[in-house]
Amino acid sequence: MNKEYLDNFIAIALKEDIGDGDHTSLACIPPEQVGNAQIIIKEKGVLAGITLTREILKRIDPGLHTIQCLDDGSVVKKGNRAIELTGSVLSILKSERLILNILQRMSGIATKTRTYVDRLKDLNTKILDTRKNTPGFRLFEKAAVVIGGGENHRTGLYDMILLKDNHIEFSGGIKKAIEDTHRYLNRIHKDLIIEIEAHSLESVREILAIGGIHRIMLDNFSIEETKEAVNLINGTFETESSGGITLTNIRKYAECGVDYVSVGDLTTHIKTIDMSLKAIY
């Protein structure tokens, strides 16, 4: 993960939580006191964020010693130990809520992603995330999707072209949007993947006639429409189903032969995996 991004995130998160001091800990814990603690898993799930947690702890206090008991991607259950800490008690207490928040949310996302991935484990269709992320926490959430077995669609607006309905409407139609995109990329000397959203079989036919793209997103298509669209495209471009994808219907969409299914649910409506940090005496 980008060092600058991580350092900025830690600085903002600690400032938000600590302000001018962790007065509770400072009031009753001597500054020289050292101790041991461990993070305990309290329910079943897929663990994510352990590697990141160790990096955060290093930045908070390089003197903290950590023992990683489980790896990212491990299937965990109640009672498992995720990590053990030894060092300054003040540093352990200062970092407690930050690392738990990260581990719990990332593990929740990885767990949900794994559930979706398992539905398609004997098919070739890949599961993608979306940009439906928590501001400032995007890279962590996208990392959790990968740990859970999914793939990242795009990191942001800068690393891929995705011509959605509003881009097409504002630019004056599918043909003009594609042509303007190529002119723009030539002008700025960038080679980016171009994906375009289709909302009907008619728009799929229009895109096929124009070409000049890499992937067609079949947005809010029914199962029957998806089958027909995949047959029309016939491998000319990559295909992606999007919109209204749930655990109930994802397999039916994948069985239509699409290359990808994007699922906003991977990073929304997340149930975090319960954990706690406990002192060891």
N, C-alpha and C positions, 0 to 999 in steps of 0.2 A: 504494500500500500504506500502511496505517495507520502514521503516523510513530512513535507510541509503541511499537507492536508491533516495528517494525524496529529502533528504538534499543535496546529491551530484548533482542532477539535478538542483536544485535551485541555488547552488553555481556557477556552470558552466554557467547557463543561465544569471545570474546577472553579472558575470564577463565579459561575452561576450558582454553584452549590455551597462554596466555602465563603465567598465574600471576603470580609476582613479577618476571618479565622473560624476554625471549628471550635467554638468556645466550650461546647460540652466536653469534648475530649481534653482540651487544654486545661479545663477546670479541675479534672480529676485524674489525669494520667501524667506522670512525670515524663519530661521530654527524653530522658535517657532510657526509659523502659522498653525492653524488647519482649516479643512474644511470638506465639504461633497461632495460626488460624487455618481453616480449610473451608472451601466452598462445597456445599452438599447439595446434590440433586434431590428434588422432592417429588418428582413425577416422571413418567415415561416420556421420552422424546428423542430427538436427534440433537446432539450437542454442536453448537457453533459459537465461535468467538474466543476460544481458548488461546490460540496463537496471538490474536490481537490483544487479549487481556494481558498476556505476558509483556508485550511491547509497551502497553500503557503503564503497567506497574514499573517497568524500567525507567520510564520518563518521569513518573511521580517521585520515585525514590530508587536510584540505582543500587542502593544498599539492601533492598528487599531481595531475599532469596526465594525463588519459586520452584516447586516441583510439580510438573504437569503429570497428572494421573491418567488423563484420558485425552484422546486426540479429537480434533474437529471431525465431525461426521460420525462419531461413535453413537450407537443406539444406547441410551442410558435409561436407568430406572431409579426409583426412589431408593435413597441410601447411598448411591454411588458418590465417590469423592472426585471432583473435577480438578482441583488444584490445591496445593498446600503452600502457605506463606510463612516465612520467618523473617523477623526484623523489627524495625521501629513500630511500636503499637500505634503511635500517632499517624504514621503513614498508612498503616493497614486500615485504620478507621476512616481516614480521609478518602481513601480510594474505594471503600466498601460499596457505596451506593452506585458509583459510576460503573464499576466493573460488573456488578450484578445486573444493572439495567441493560448493559450491552449484551451480556451472556444470555439473559432471559429473553430479550427481544430477538436476537439473532437465532437463538435455538428454536424459538417459536416459528420463525420464518423457515428455517431449515427443516423443521418437523412437518410443516404444511407442504413444503415443496416435495419432500420425500413421499408424502402420501399421494400427491399428483403423479410423480414420476413412477411410482409402483403401479399405477393404473395402466401405464403404457410400456411396462418393462419388456414385453415381447414384440413391440412395434418399433419402427424406425423414426417415428415422429419425435421431435425434441421439444421440450417445454421451455418457454422463454418468460422472463419477467417483463415488467413495463417500467415507465417512469412514475408510477404511483408510489412515491417514496416519501418518507419523512424528511423535510428540508434539513440539511446539515448532517443527515445520517445515511444518505443514499449509498455511499460506497460500502458501508457496513452491511446494509440490507442486501445489496447485490452480491456481496461476498457470501452471505448466508444462503442465498438461492443456489449458488454454485456448490457450496458444501452439502446442500440437500439433494444435489443431483441435477439441478436445472441449469440453464444457460442464461447469460445476460443478453438482452435484446440490443440495447445501446446504453452507454453511460449517461449521455446527456444530448443536448441539441447540437453538439459540435463534432460528433464522431460518426454520424450517419445521416443521410437524407431520408426523411420520412414525410412524403407528401400526403397529408391527411385531407379530410373533406374541406376544412376551412382554408388550407393552402390552395386547394384546387378552385374553390369558389372565389377567393380574393384575387387569384392570379388570372382567372378568365377561362378555366376549363382544363381538362386533362392534358390535351396536346400542348397548350401554351405552358402549363406548369412544368412538363417534362423538358420542353425545349429551353425554357428560361433557366432551368436547373443546370443543364449541360453548358449553357453559355456562362453561367456564374462559376461553375467548377473549373472551366477552362481559364477564366479570367483570374481566378485566385490560385490556380495551379494545385488543386486538391483532387485526389482520387478517392471518392467516398462511395460506399454502397448506396444505391438508390432504391428505396421501397416506395410503393404507391398504394394507397387505400382504394379498394373497390367496394361499392355499395350495392351493386346489382350485376347480373350476368351481362347486361348491356354494357356496363362500364368495363367489365373484364374483356369483352370483345374489342372495345375501343382501345384499351391499353395494349392488347396483343397486336393490333394493327399498327400502333405507333412504335412500340418497342422502346429500347433505350433505357431499360430499368433492370434491376436484378431480382426483385421479389414483389409479388402481389399479395397484399393483405386483404383477405376476404372478411370484411367487417360485418358482423351481425347477419351472416348468411345462415339459412336453415341447413339441416343435414343434407337434404336433397339438392339444394342449390350448391352446396359445397362440392358434392360429388360431381355435379355437372360442370362446375368451374374447373375442378382438377382435370377433368377429361378434356375440356377446352384448352387449357394451358398446356397439358400433355408434356410436362417437363421442360418447356421452353424457358420458364422462369421458376424460381423458388416460390413456394406457396406458404401462406401463414393464415391460420384461422384466428380470429380475434373477436371479442365482444360476447358477453353472456356465457363464457366458458366456465363450467362448474365441474365438481367431482362427479356429478351424475352423468353429464353428457360428454366429458372430454374424450372418452374412449371412442364414442361414435364419430366425433369429428376427426380424430386421428385415423380411424379406419377408412375415412374417405381418401386417404393417401396424401394429406398435406405434409409438408416438410416440418413445419413448426406450428405450435399452438402457443399463443401468448395469453398469460393469465394474470390479471391485475390482482386477483385474490391472494397471490403468493405473498404480497407485502401489505395487504389491507385486511381488516377484520382479524388481526392476529391474536391468538391466545398465547401469551408468553409462557415459557416453561418455568415453573416455580423452583427457586433455589434460595439458599441462604448462606451467609458467611458466619461461621461459629469459631469462637476462641477455643484453643486446645490448651488444657491445663496439665 
